[in-house]
Each structure stands twice: as C-alpha cells, then as structure tokens.
Amino acid sequence: MGLNLTEALLIAFTSIAMVFLVLVGLMLVTMTFKYIFKEPPSEKAPAPRSGLEKAPAPDTLPLNKDPEMVAALTALIVANEETPDNQYTVVSVERMNAKGAVSDST
C-alpha cells in the first residue's frame, strides 16, 4: 500500500490548505469579537492625547550629560506606564548606587 508522488503531493497540499482555512476561520472569529463585545462609549471619557504635543524643554539639565538624560527619560517612561495621565518634569539627575541611595560621586 505505497503512495506514489502525486498522491503524496495531493495529501500534503490538502493538509496545508485545511490548516490555512482553519487559521483564517479563527482570525475571522477573533475579529468579530471586537464587534460583539464592544463597550458602549462613556460620556465622561477623556479626550485622546495624540502624544505628539511638544513638552517644554527643562532648563535645569546640562546638555552634555546624554547618558544621564537617557536614564532619566527611561525612568519617566517606566513611571508613566503605571499611571499614563500624569505629567512629569525632570528636576535633577543624580547617580544612585545598587541599594538605591544617592552616591556622592557624580
């Protein structure tokens, strides 16, 4: 009961086609979820922010401290993930040791 090449290719093609049809069906089902479980719009919803507004440049940071500025901006991004509606301003940049205390050498 051996298969020749054409029968094997036909089985392979049919199997691949069935997998893709199932994947397309799952995609359609998940796409319809956003219409089925759509939340009614809230009247008190805040206006969406585009994120493209230009914030005023802080005057207290020196311009030649690029690594410190990157660290400060990274910390602001992490802090902003928890509460996205807050606005933060970098006041100073100080190096901290591994325990979280501010070190004397900068």
C-alpha positions in Angstrom: 0.0 0.0 0.0 2.5 2.6 -1.1 1.8 6.1 -2.2 3.2 7.5 -5.4 4.4 11.1 -5.7 1.2 12.6 -7.0 -0.9 11.1 -4.2 1.6 12.3 -1.6 1.6 15.9 -3.0 -2.2 15.9 -3.1 -2.3 14.9 0.6 0.3 17.5 1.5 -1.5 20.2 -0.4 -4.9 19.3 1.0 -3.5 19.2 4.6 -1.8 22.7 4.2 -5.0 24.1 2.7 -7.1 22.8 5.6 -4.7 24.3 8.2 -4.8 27.7 6.5 -8.6 27.6 6.2 -8.8 26.9 10.0 -6.4 29.7 10.7 -8.5 32.1 8.5 -11.6 31.0 10.3 -10.0 31.6 13.7 -8.9 35.1 12.5 -12.4 35.9 11.5 -13.9 34.8 14.8 -11.4 36.9 16.8 -12.1 39.9 14.5 -15.8 39.6 15.2 -15.1 39.7 19.0 -14.5 43.4 18.8 -18.0 44.0 17.4 -19.7 41.5 19.7 -18.1 42.6 22.9 -17.9 46.3 22.1 -18.2 48.6 25.2 -20.7 51.5 24.9 -18.9 54.8 24.7 -18.6 56.6 28.0 -19.8 60.2 28.2 -17.0 61.1 30.7 -14.2 59.6 28.6 -11.2 61.9 28.4 -10.1 63.3 25.1 -7.4 61.1 23.5 -4.0 62.6 23.5 -2.0 62.3 20.3 1.3 62.1 22.2 2.8 64.5 19.7 2.4 67.6 21.8 5.8 69.2 22.4 6.7 69.5 26.0 8.7 72.5 27.2 12.4 71.7 27.4 13.7 71.7 31.0 16.2 74.4 31.7 17.9 72.8 34.7 19.6 69.9 33.0 23.0 70.4 31.4 23.1 69.5 27.7 26.4 67.5 27.8 25.0 64.6 30.0 23.5 62.4 27.4 23.7 59.1 29.4 22.1 60.7 32.4 19.3 62.1 30.2 18.6 58.7 28.6 18.4 57.1 32.1 16.1 59.9 33.3 13.8 59.6 30.3 13.8 55.8 30.6 12.7 56.1 34.3 10.0 58.5 33.2 8.7 56.1 30.6 8.6 53.3 33.2 6.8 55.6 35.7 4.4 56.7 33.0 3.3 53.1 32.2 1.7 52.7 35.6 -0.2 56.0 35.5 -0.4 57.3 32.0 -2.3 60.5 32.7 0.4 62.1 34.9 2.9 64.7 33.7 6.4 64.5 35.0 9.3 67.0 34.9 13.0 66.1 35.3 14.4 68.4 38.0 17.8 66.9 38.6 19.9 63.9 37.6 21.8 62.1 40.3 23.7 58.8 40.2 22.4 56.1 42.6 24.2 53.0 43.9 22.8 49.5 43.8 20.9 49.9 47.1 19.0 53.0 45.8 20.9 55.6 47.8 22.3 58.7 46.1 26.0 58.4 45.7 28.4 61.4 46.4 30.5 61.0 43.2 28.9 62.3 40.0 
